[in-house]
Amino acid sequence: MSDTPFPVPSTETVVKGVRTYARDLAERVVSTFLQAFISGLVLTQPFDLGMWEAAAVGGVGAALALVKGIAARWRDVTYSASLAKGV
């Protein structure tokens, strides 16, 4: 049994977990931006939007993905940006 009242993970475990979480969150934000940007480009012609307006739509989607990923981290102590349990 340990002498400490609370088990503390090793530094290596924490650093690996942070890297995994950061990589997961970055992937989700970039993919959300690309998906929203492509969707925005498709909508430029029918709704007479400019290219930069479409890019802004993608940026808003990516920012929301970032906020969701950070909220998922606050909600549960995991190394994932997912809100799904067990991920």
Summary of the structure (lengths in Angstrom):
residues: 87
radius of gyration: 18.5
end to end distance: 29.7
largest distance: 67.9
contacts: 211
relative contact order: 0.15
helix: 71%
strand: 0%
